[in-house]
Amino acid sequence: RDVLGSRGLGDVYKRQTIRFAYSDFDTYDHILPSSLQRFFQDIAGEQCDKLNVGYLDLLKQDALWIVSKMQIDFFYQLKYDEDYIFKTWPLKRRMFYFPREFEISDKKGNVIVRCISTWHIFSNSDRKLINPKNMNLSGLDKAEENQSFYENWNIDILKEYETQTGQNMFSHKVMFTELDHNGHLNNTHYSDIALNSLPEHHKNEFLSQMKIIFLSECKLNDIINTIFFKDSDIDVIRGEKNEHPVFIAMFKYGEKNGK
């Protein structure tokens, strides 16, 4: 992808002009959710670096950022070879959770995509949740009054989905190139596994929403088995390792939308 330029909106908001590449889209010219996730992850990381709460800053405190949930809402289709305005900003911390929002709009100001995600901080050594009060996170203090476009930051995914029966789809072995710097399956690959598990890929329908919850980490050579079931008009994929859920992804489709 081509980053054409950027300018900061204070210390808390980050704004960039972006252009997606052919490789960011699937065979039907639909944007791949994993492409957006990679972009979100990288830009959020860049902003955290500037706020002194980035990867290396937390590593000095034996800590890591971990994403737990993500909801992406699509209002129109993204296209390659067009310029879009991207913004991201952190919200006020909720106990142990750090919500963050993203927005992509066209040059006319039409909102194309919005996303909310929840993050928390894990210990790098024992992989346990850390109380943020025990860390130096002063760079996020300005996140107190940021605007949210979502009524509920705690993304809703039914607990029943963790045990719902469904159709067995396929097994995926975690490969070396899918690992992040922590030695675990990068969160962006979970949505690829989920998308590949759908029995139908909706060539003529528009993906209006994707939700994903990350329940446990996966390492090199772990086997993830996927299960598909429907809930009304929602396609649901659950990934399991040793019969325990590792992720749940939800895809909602509608009529194809242009712009």
Backbone torsions as a table, in degrees:
resi	resn	phi	psi	omega
1	ARG	NA	154.5	-174.8
2	ASP	-109.0	117.2	175.1
3	VAL	-92.4	114.7	-170.1
4	LEU	-88.3	-14.3	-178.8
5	GLY	159.1	163.0	-179.1
6	SER	-152.9	158.3	171.9
7	ARG	-150.3	143.7	-177.5
8	GLY	-82.3	147.1	172.5
9	LEU	-108.3	77.9	-174.5
10	GLY	73.8	-160.5	-179.5
11	ASP	-90.6	-17.4	-171.5
12	VAL	-101.0	-36.2	178.9
13	TYR	-93.4	140.6	174.3
14	LYS	-123.7	133.9	-175.7
15	ARG	-131.9	133.9	178.5
16	GLN	-141.5	153.3	168.4
17	THR	-96.0	128.8	-175.3
18	ILE	-129.2	158.7	174.8
19	ARG	-139.5	125.5	-178.8
20	PHE	-82.6	153.3	-178.9
21	ALA	-104.8	168.4	179.4
22	TYR	-55.9	-37.4	-176.4
23	SER	-69.6	-9.3	178.1
24	ASP	-83.7	-4.1	-174.3
25	PHE	-118.7	156.8	178.2
26	ASP	-86.4	-173.2	-175.9
27	THR	-66.1	-18.3	178.3
28	TYR	-100.0	12.6	180.0
29	ASP	67.5	27.0	171.8
30	HIS	-95.1	136.8	178.8
31	ILE	-60.6	136.8	176.8
32	LEU	-79.6	126.6	177.3
33	PRO	-53.6	-36.0	179.8
34	SER	-64.3	-31.5	176.8
35	SER	-64.4	-44.4	176.9
36	LEU	-63.8	-42.4	-179.5
37	GLN	-60.9	-41.7	178.5
38	ARG	-63.3	-41.9	179.3
39	PHE	-65.6	-46.0	177.8
40	PHE	-57.5	-45.9	-177.2
41	GLN	-61.1	-44.9	-176.6
42	ASP	-69.4	-42.7	-178.0
43	ILE	-70.1	-39.3	176.0
44	ALA	-61.6	-40.2	178.3
45	GLY	-62.9	-41.0	178.6
46	GLU	-62.3	-42.5	-179.9
47	GLN	-67.2	-41.1	178.0
48	CYS	-61.5	-36.2	176.1
49	ASP	-58.8	-43.4	-178.7
50	LYS	-69.5	-24.8	178.1
51	LEU	-91.3	6.1	179.5
52	ASN	63.7	30.1	175.2
53	VAL	-131.3	30.6	-178.2
54	GLY	-81.7	-172.1	-175.9
55	TYR	-55.1	-51.0	-177.4
56	LEU	-70.5	-34.0	178.2
57	ASP	-63.3	-44.4	180.0
58	LEU	-72.0	-33.5	-179.7
59	LEU	-61.5	-32.7	176.8
60	LYS	-64.3	-22.0	178.2
61	GLN	-103.4	18.4	-179.3
62	ASP	57.5	43.1	-175.3
63	ALA	-137.7	161.4	-179.9
64	LEU	-141.5	148.7	169.1
65	TRP	-80.0	135.0	176.6
66	ILE	-130.0	129.2	175.3
67	VAL	-87.4	135.7	-177.9
68	SER	-109.3	-33.8	-179.5
69	LYS	-146.2	153.7	176.8
70	MET	-150.8	137.1	174.4
71	GLN	-128.7	122.7	178.1
72	ILE	-114.5	124.9	178.3
73	ASP	-110.4	125.5	-178.4
74	PHE	-106.5	124.2	178.7
75	PHE	-101.5	-31.0	175.2
76	TYR	-144.4	165.4	179.0
77	GLN	-76.8	137.0	170.3
78	LEU	-80.2	151.2	-179.1
79	LYS	-129.8	151.7	174.7
80	TYR	-81.8	159.9	178.5
81	ASP	64.7	27.3	172.0
82	GLU	-129.4	149.7	-179.5
83	ASP	-88.2	138.7	176.7
84	TYR	-131.8	152.4	176.7
85	ILE	-99.1	125.6	-178.1
86	PHE	-112.8	136.3	175.0
87	LYS	-133.6	146.8	171.9
88	THR	-142.4	150.1	178.7
89	TRP	-158.4	145.3	175.5
90	PRO	-83.5	150.4	175.0
91	LEU	-102.7	174.1	178.7
92	LYS	-61.5	137.4	179.5
93	ARG	-62.5	138.4	174.0
94	ARG	-113.4	101.2	-178.8
95	MET	54.1	-109.7	-177.0
96	PHE	-96.4	1.9	-171.4
97	TYR	-111.3	144.5	-179.6
98	PHE	-121.8	96.1	177.0
99	PRO	-71.2	148.5	176.4
100	ARG	-143.1	138.2	179.4
101	GLU	-114.3	155.3	178.3
102	PHE	-133.7	152.4	177.0
103	GLU	-148.4	136.9	174.6
104	ILE	-122.8	127.3	179.0
105	SER	-132.3	160.8	177.3
106	ASP	-86.6	-179.8	-175.5
107	LYS	-67.1	-17.2	178.2
108	LYS	-89.2	-3.2	179.4
109	GLY	93.8	3.0	177.5
110	ASN	-73.7	128.5	179.9
111	VAL	-76.6	124.0	-177.9
112	ILE	-98.9	-42.1	-177.4
113	VAL	-141.3	139.5	168.0
114	ARG	-129.0	152.1	-179.0
115	CYS	-147.5	142.3	168.8
116	ILE	-125.0	140.2	-179.5
117	SER	-137.1	153.7	176.3
118	THR	-120.1	135.1	-176.6
119	TRP	-125.2	154.7	170.2
120	HIS	-144.6	175.0	-173.4
121	ILE	-112.3	126.4	179.8
122	PHE	-109.3	152.7	170.4
123	SER	-72.8	131.5	179.3
124	ASN	-69.6	-30.1	-174.7
125	SER	-84.7	-41.3	-176.4
126	ASP	-117.5	4.1	174.3
127	ARG	57.9	36.9	177.1
128	LYS	-112.6	153.7	179.2
129	LEU	-62.9	137.2	-179.9
130	ILE	-108.0	138.7	173.8
131	ASN	-72.2	116.8	-177.2
132	PRO	-58.8	-23.7	179.7
133	LYS	-63.8	-19.8	-178.6
134	ASN	-92.6	8.9	-176.9
135	MET	-124.0	161.8	174.8
136	ASN	-90.7	100.9	-179.1
137	LEU	-125.8	35.8	-173.8
138	SER	-60.8	-23.7	179.9
139	GLY	-66.6	-15.7	-179.9
140	LEU	-97.8	4.9	-177.1
141	ASP	-60.0	-29.9	-176.4
142	LYS	-78.5	1.7	-179.0
143	ALA	-82.2	6.8	-173.1
144	GLU	-63.1	-40.6	-169.1
145	GLU	-112.6	18.3	-176.4
146	ASN	-68.7	147.2	-178.8
147	GLN	-74.1	141.5	174.2
148	SER	-120.0	140.8	176.5
149	PHE	-97.9	6.2	-178.5
150	TYR	-119.1	137.8	179.2
151	GLU	-71.6	-30.9	-175.8
152	ASN	-132.2	115.2	-180.0
153	TRP	-73.1	-22.6	-178.0
154	ASN	-85.6	92.8	-171.8
155	ILE	-55.5	128.4	-171.5
156	ASP	-86.4	113.5	171.5
157	ILE	-134.5	124.7	-172.5
158	LEU	-61.4	135.5	177.5
159	LYS	-61.6	-30.1	-178.9
160	GLU	-62.7	-23.0	-179.5
161	TYR	-63.3	-21.1	-177.7
162	GLU	-71.5	-19.2	-178.7
163	THR	-125.4	-2.3	-178.0
164	GLN	-58.6	135.7	176.4
165	THR	-78.8	156.2	-179.5
166	GLY	-169.7	-161.9	-176.4
167	GLN	-91.7	125.2	175.2
168	ASN	-68.6	131.4	-175.3
169	MET	-106.1	-71.2	179.1
170	PHE	-160.2	172.2	178.3
171	SER	-111.0	138.2	-179.9
172	HIS	-122.4	127.0	176.8
173	LYS	-94.9	125.3	-178.9
174	VAL	-66.0	124.7	-175.5
175	MET	-104.5	162.5	-176.8
176	PHE	-56.9	-43.5	-175.3
177	THR	-70.5	-8.0	179.1
178	GLU	-94.6	-2.8	-176.2
179	LEU	-82.8	148.0	173.2
180	ASP	-93.4	-172.6	-177.6
181	HIS	-69.3	-12.2	178.6
182	ASN	-92.4	-0.4	179.8
183	GLY	82.2	16.9	179.8
184	HIS	-120.6	159.5	177.0
185	LEU	-56.8	122.0	-179.3
186	ASN	-64.0	142.2	-173.9
187	ASN	-59.7	-26.6	-177.2
188	THR	-67.7	-24.2	-177.3
189	HIS	-79.0	-18.9	179.0
190	TYR	-62.8	-40.4	-179.4
191	SER	-70.2	-30.6	173.9
192	ASP	-64.3	-44.4	178.5
193	ILE	-61.3	-42.8	179.7
194	ALA	-64.7	-45.2	-178.9
195	LEU	-63.5	-39.9	178.1
196	ASN	-67.5	-18.2	-178.6
197	SER	-88.4	-7.5	179.4
198	LEU	-70.5	135.9	178.6
199	PRO	-71.2	-20.3	178.8
200	GLU	-137.4	139.4	-175.4
201	HIS	-107.6	15.7	164.4
202	HIS	52.2	58.7	-178.9
203	LYS	-56.1	-41.5	-174.0
204	ASN	-104.6	17.2	178.1
205	GLU	-120.9	154.8	-174.9
206	PHE	-98.7	126.9	174.5
207	LEU	-74.2	111.4	-177.1
208	SER	-95.2	-22.8	-179.8
209	GLN	-159.0	140.4	170.0
210	MET	-130.1	131.7	172.0
211	LYS	-120.3	144.0	176.1
212	ILE	-146.6	136.9	177.0
213	ILE	-120.7	134.0	-178.8
214	PHE	-102.4	115.4	-172.0
215	LEU	-98.9	-30.4	176.8
216	SER	-158.4	159.2	-176.9
217	GLU	-85.2	155.0	176.9
218	CYS	-125.6	145.6	-178.0
219	LYS	-114.8	176.9	179.9
220	LEU	-54.9	132.2	177.2
221	ASN	74.7	0.8	172.2
222	ASP	-62.4	148.2	177.7
223	ILE	-105.9	122.7	176.9
224	ILE	-107.4	119.8	175.4
225	ASN	-99.3	136.4	-176.2
226	THR	-111.0	147.0	-179.8
227	ILE	-129.4	134.3	-179.8
228	PHE	-111.8	138.2	168.6
229	PHE	-153.7	164.7	-179.1
230	LYS	-111.5	146.7	171.2
231	ASP	-128.5	98.3	-174.5
232	SER	59.8	-117.3	-178.3
233	ASP	-99.4	17.7	-177.0
234	ILE	-109.7	130.3	173.0
235	ASP	-88.2	127.4	-176.8
236	VAL	-119.8	133.3	174.9
237	ILE	-121.9	128.4	173.1
238	ARG	-113.6	130.4	174.5
239	GLY	-100.7	135.7	-177.6
240	GLU	-127.6	147.1	171.7
241	LYS	-127.4	120.3	-176.3
242	ASN	54.5	39.8	176.5
243	GLU	68.3	14.6	175.3
244	HIS	-114.7	134.4	-177.1
245	PRO	-61.5	137.5	173.6
246	VAL	-114.6	-24.6	173.4
247	PHE	-159.1	159.1	171.1
248	ILE	-133.7	128.8	178.7
249	ALA	-123.4	141.3	-179.6
250	MET	-125.4	132.0	179.1
251	PHE	-122.6	128.3	177.3
252	LYS	-118.4	125.0	-176.8
253	TYR	-115.1	156.4	177.0
254	GLY	-147.1	-162.2	178.4
255	GLU	-67.2	147.9	-177.9
256	LYS	-63.1	131.2	-176.2
257	ASN	-119.3	131.6	-175.3
258	GLY	-95.5	-120.4	-175.8
259	LYS	89.5	NA	NA
